[in-house]
Amino acid sequence: MRPGIFAKTFAGGSLEDCLDRVVASGVSAIQFNLALTGAASLPDDVPAGPAAWVRNSVHTRGLEMVAVSGTYNMAHPDAATRLHGLKALEGVIAAAPALGTRVVTLCTGTRDPQDMWTWHPENSTAGAWVDTVGSVRAAVSVAVEHGVILGFEPEHNNVVADAMAGRRLLDEIESPHLKVVLDAANLIQPGELDRQAETMEQAFELLGDEVVLAHAKDVLDDGTIVAAGQGGIDYGRYVSLLRQADYRGAIVLHGLAEDQVADSVEFVRRHLDGEPAELG
C-alpha cells in the first residue's frame, strides 16, 4: 500500500501545474477529477483528444491514476435528474480507459435534492433503495461493456449508509464490475467514535473482499471532517484491517487543504511503514 491523493486537492491552476504539485508532494497515485481539465466534474461528453492529453500528462510525470470520479446523485428524487446524471456517468465510464484508469467512483446518493452528500430522512425508504439500485445497475451494464470497475462508497449520509447496505447492494447487483471504495471516516456516525472498532471490523467482514480503493480522511466526534491524522480515526486498526483483507492499492487522501498535505501524507506513511497493529 502507498499514499495517494485526490488530484483536485491541488486545483487552482492548469492541469500541468496541478500534477506538478502532486509530484512535489511525494505522492505517486491520484484519484482524478475531470474538473481539472476545465470541464465539469461530470461533463456531458469526454472527447478523445482531452482524454489522451490527461493520460499523457499523468504518465509523463510518473503518476498513476488509480480512479476517476464519476459521482452524481444516484438517488435524486427527480427521475429526469437521475437520468441526466446517468448519461453523463456513461461518458466518463466509456472514457476511463483512455484517461488511464479502469476504476470509476460513484456516490449512491440521497433524497436531498440539493446536495448528494447530505442526509435525508427518506434515504431509508424502499423507494430510495429501488431508485439507487436501478441507477447502479444501469451504470454497471455500461461498465461491463467498457471493461471498467465501478466503486461505490458506503457513507452514512447516503442511501448505502453502512456496510450492511453495501453488502446488500453487491448481492443484488451480482457483478464483478461493482466493487467498494472504503473510507473509515464515512462509516462512523457522529457521536460514535467510541464504537469505531466494531464498525470497522463489521465493514471489513462484510466488504473486505470487495475493496477496490481505500480513502483516507478523518473525523471528529461531532461528525466534522478533518485531514487524516487530525481526528479520532484509529488508523492503526484501519491499516491493519486493509492488510488483512489483502488490499495492496493506494490509500487516497481527501478532505484536506493543500497546506495540510505534507502532514497527512507523513501520517499515513508512518502507519503503512509500521508494524501491523494488534487488534483486540
C-alpha positions as CSV (number, residue, x, y, z in Angstrom):
1,M,0.0,0.0,0.0
2,R,1.1,3.6,-0.6
3,P,-0.4,7.1,0.0
4,G,-2.5,8.6,-2.8
5,I,-4.4,11.8,-3.1
6,F,-7.4,13.4,-4.8
7,A,-5.6,15.4,-7.5
8,K,-8.3,18.1,-7.1
9,T,-6.7,19.0,-3.7
10,F,-4.2,20.9,-5.9
11,A,-6.7,22.7,-8.0
12,G,-6.3,26.4,-8.9
13,G,-4.0,26.3,-11.9
14,S,-3.6,24.4,-15.1
15,L,-3.8,20.6,-15.2
16,E,0.0,20.5,-15.6
17,D,0.5,22.8,-12.6
18,C,-1.8,20.6,-10.5
19,L,0.1,17.4,-11.5
20,D,3.4,19.1,-10.8
21,R,2.2,19.9,-7.3
22,V,1.2,16.3,-6.8
23,V,4.6,15.2,-7.8
24,A,6.2,17.7,-5.4
25,S,4.1,16.3,-2.5
26,G,5.8,12.9,-2.9
27,V,2.6,11.1,-3.8
28,S,2.5,9.0,-6.9
29,A,-1.1,7.8,-7.0
30,I,-4.1,10.0,-7.8
31,Q,-7.8,9.9,-8.0
32,F,-8.6,12.2,-10.9
33,N,-11.5,14.6,-11.4
34,L,-12.4,16.0,-14.8
35,A,-12.9,19.4,-13.3
36,L,-9.1,19.7,-13.5
37,T,-9.4,19.9,-17.3
38,G,-11.6,23.0,-17.1
39,A,-14.8,20.9,-17.7
40,A,-17.4,19.9,-15.2
41,S,-16.6,17.1,-12.7
42,L,-19.2,15.0,-14.6
43,P,-19.3,16.5,-18.1
44,D,-21.8,15.6,-20.8
45,D,-19.0,14.4,-23.0
46,V,-15.3,13.4,-22.7
47,P,-13.7,13.9,-26.2
48,A,-10.8,11.6,-27.1
49,G,-8.3,14.4,-27.5
50,P,-8.6,15.8,-23.9
51,A,-8.6,12.2,-22.6
52,A,-5.3,11.5,-24.3
53,W,-3.9,14.8,-23.0
54,V,-4.8,13.9,-19.5
55,R,-3.4,10.4,-19.8
56,N,-0.1,11.6,-21.2
57,S,0.2,14.4,-18.6
58,V,-0.2,11.9,-15.8
59,H,2.0,9.2,-17.3
60,T,5.0,11.5,-18.2
61,R,5.1,12.6,-14.5
62,G,5.4,9.0,-13.3
63,L,1.9,9.2,-11.7
64,E,-0.7,6.5,-11.6
65,M,-4.4,7.3,-12.0
66,V,-6.0,4.8,-9.7
67,A,-9.5,6.1,-10.2
68,V,-11.6,8.8,-11.8
69,S,-14.5,10.4,-10.0
70,G,-17.9,9.8,-11.6
71,T,-20.2,10.9,-8.8
72,Y,-23.7,12.2,-9.2
73,N,-26.8,11.8,-7.0
74,M,-28.0,8.3,-7.9
75,A,-30.9,8.6,-5.5
76,H,-32.1,12.0,-6.5
77,P,-35.9,12.3,-6.0
78,D,-36.4,13.5,-9.6
79,A,-36.2,10.8,-12.2
80,A,-35.1,13.1,-15.0
81,T,-32.3,14.4,-12.9
82,R,-31.1,10.9,-12.2
83,L,-31.3,10.0,-15.9
84,H,-29.2,13.1,-16.8
85,G,-26.6,12.1,-14.3
86,L,-26.5,8.5,-15.6
87,K,-26.0,9.7,-19.1
88,A,-23.0,11.8,-18.1
89,L,-21.6,9.0,-16.0
90,E,-21.8,6.7,-19.0
91,G,-19.5,9.1,-20.8
92,V,-16.9,9.0,-18.0
93,I,-17.1,5.2,-17.9
94,A,-16.5,5.0,-21.6
95,A,-13.6,7.5,-21.4
96,A,-11.9,6.0,-18.3
97,P,-9.5,3.6,-20.1
98,A,-8.4,6.4,-22.4
99,L,-7.9,8.6,-19.4
100,G,-5.6,5.9,-17.9
101,T,-7.8,4.1,-15.4
102,R,-10.3,1.3,-15.2
103,V,-11.9,2.4,-11.9
104,V,-14.7,4.9,-11.7
105,T,-16.0,6.0,-8.3
106,L,-19.7,6.5,-7.5
107,C,-21.9,8.2,-4.9
108,T,-25.1,6.2,-4.1
109,G,-26.7,9.5,-3.3
110,T,-29.5,10.9,-1.1
111,R,-33.1,12.1,-1.4
112,D,-31.8,15.6,-0.7
113,P,-32.3,17.4,-4.0
114,Q,-29.5,19.9,-3.4
115,D,-26.5,18.1,-2.1
116,M,-25.7,14.4,-2.8
117,W,-23.7,14.2,0.5
118,T,-26.5,15.4,2.8
119,W,-28.6,13.0,4.8
120,H,-32.4,13.0,4.1
121,P,-35.0,11.0,6.2
122,E,-36.3,9.4,3.0
123,N,-33.0,7.7,2.3
124,S,-34.1,4.7,4.3
125,T,-37.3,4.2,2.3
126,A,-38.0,1.4,-0.1
127,G,-38.4,3.8,-3.0
128,A,-35.0,5.4,-2.4
129,W,-33.4,1.9,-2.4
130,V,-35.2,0.9,-5.6
131,D,-34.1,4.1,-7.4
132,T,-30.5,3.7,-6.2
133,V,-30.3,0.1,-7.3
134,G,-31.7,1.0,-10.7
135,S,-29.1,3.7,-11.2
136,V,-26.3,1.4,-10.1
137,R,-27.5,-1.5,-12.3
138,A,-27.7,0.7,-15.4
139,A,-24.2,2.1,-14.7
140,V,-22.8,-1.4,-14.2
141,S,-24.2,-2.5,-17.6
142,V,-22.1,0.2,-19.2
143,A,-19.1,-0.7,-17.1
144,V,-19.2,-4.3,-18.4
145,E,-19.2,-3.0,-22.0
146,H,-16.0,-1.0,-21.4
147,G,-14.2,-3.3,-19.0
148,V,-14.4,-0.8,-16.2
149,I,-15.0,-1.4,-12.4
150,L,-17.3,0.9,-10.5
151,G,-16.6,1.6,-6.9
152,F,-19.4,2.8,-4.6
153,E,-18.7,4.1,-1.1
154,P,-20.8,3.3,1.9
155,E,-21.4,6.7,3.6
156,H,-23.7,7.4,6.5
157,N,-25.4,10.4,4.7
158,N,-26.2,8.3,1.6
159,V,-28.7,5.6,0.8
160,V,-25.9,3.0,1.1
161,A,-25.3,4.2,4.6
162,D,-23.3,1.4,6.1
163,A,-21.5,-1.9,5.4
164,M,-24.7,-3.9,5.6
165,A,-26.4,-1.8,2.9
166,G,-23.2,-2.1,0.9
167,R,-23.3,-5.9,1.1
168,R,-27.0,-5.9,0.1
169,L,-26.2,-3.8,-2.9
170,L,-23.4,-6.1,-4.0
171,D,-25.6,-9.1,-3.5
172,E,-28.5,-7.6,-5.6
173,I,-26.3,-6.5,-8.5
174,E,-24.0,-9.6,-8.5
175,S,-21.3,-8.3,-10.9
176,P,-17.5,-8.4,-10.7
177,H,-17.7,-4.9,-12.2
178,L,-19.1,-3.4,-9.0
179,K,-16.7,-3.1,-6.0
180,V,-16.3,-1.0,-2.9
181,V,-14.5,2.2,-2.0
182,L,-13.8,2.1,1.7
183,D,-13.3,5.2,3.9
184,A,-13.3,4.6,7.7
185,A,-14.4,8.1,8.4
186,N,-17.5,7.8,6.3
187,L,-18.6,4.7,8.2
188,I,-18.7,6.5,11.6
189,Q,-21.9,8.2,12.7
190,P,-21.5,11.5,14.7
191,G,-21.1,10.6,18.4
192,E,-20.0,7.1,17.7
193,L,-16.2,7.3,17.5
194,D,-16.1,5.1,20.6
195,R,-17.7,2.3,18.6
196,Q,-15.4,2.6,15.6
197,A,-13.6,-0.8,16.3
198,E,-16.9,-2.6,16.0
199,T,-17.9,-0.6,13.0
200,M,-14.7,-1.1,11.0
201,E,-14.5,-4.8,11.8
202,Q,-18.0,-5.3,10.6
203,A,-17.3,-3.4,7.4
204,F,-14.3,-5.5,6.6
205,E,-16.1,-8.7,7.5
206,L,-18.9,-7.8,5.0
207,L,-16.9,-5.9,2.3
208,G,-13.2,-6.6,2.7
209,D,-13.0,-9.0,-0.2
210,E,-14.6,-6.3,-2.5
211,V,-12.4,-3.3,-1.8
212,V,-11.1,-1.7,-5.0
213,L,-9.9,1.6,-3.4
214,A,-9.3,2.9,0.1
215,H,-9.8,6.6,1.1
216,A,-8.2,8.4,3.9
217,K,-9.6,11.4,5.8
218,D,-10.5,11.8,9.5
219,V,-13.5,12.9,11.6
220,L,-14.2,14.5,14.9
221,D,-16.8,13.0,17.3
222,D,-19.3,15.6,16.2
223,G,-19.0,14.5,12.6
224,T,-16.8,17.3,11.4
225,I,-14.5,16.0,8.6
226,V,-10.8,16.9,9.0
227,A,-7.5,15.9,7.4
228,A,-6.1,12.4,8.1
229,G,-4.3,12.5,11.5
230,Q,-6.3,15.4,12.8
231,G,-9.3,13.4,14.1
232,G,-10.2,10.3,16.0
233,I,-10.0,7.5,13.5
234,D,-7.8,4.6,14.7
235,Y,-5.5,4.4,11.6
236,G,-3.5,1.6,13.1
237,R,-6.7,-0.5,13.1
238,Y,-7.8,0.7,9.7
239,V,-4.5,-0.1,8.0
240,S,-4.2,-3.5,9.7
241,L,-7.7,-4.4,8.5
242,L,-6.8,-3.3,5.0
243,R,-3.7,-5.6,5.2
244,Q,-5.8,-8.5,6.5
245,A,-8.1,-8.0,3.5
246,D,-5.0,-8.2,1.3
247,Y,-5.6,-4.8,-0.1
248,R,-2.5,-3.6,-1.9
249,G,-3.6,-0.4,-3.6
250,A,-3.4,3.3,-2.7
251,I,-4.9,4.9,0.3
252,V,-6.2,8.1,-1.2
253,L,-6.2,11.3,0.9
254,H,-9.0,13.8,0.6
255,G,-11.0,16.2,2.7
256,L,-7.9,18.3,3.3
257,A,-6.4,21.6,2.2
258,E,-3.2,21.8,0.2
259,D,-1.2,23.1,3.1
260,Q,-2.2,20.0,5.1
261,V,-1.0,17.5,2.5
262,A,2.6,17.1,3.8
263,D,1.5,16.3,7.4
264,S,-1.3,13.9,6.3
265,V,1.0,12.1,3.8
266,E,3.6,11.6,6.5
267,F,0.9,10.4,9.0
268,V,-0.4,7.8,6.5
269,R,3.1,6.7,5.5
270,R,4.1,6.1,9.1
271,H,1.2,3.7,9.5
272,L,2.0,2.0,6.3
273,D,5.6,1.6,7.2
274,G,5.0,0.5,10.7
275,E,4.2,-3.0,12.1
276,P,0.6,-4.1,11.8
277,A,-1.3,-3.1,14.9
278,E,-2.6,-5.8,17.2
279,L,-6.4,-5.8,17.1
280,G,-8.5,-6.5,20.1
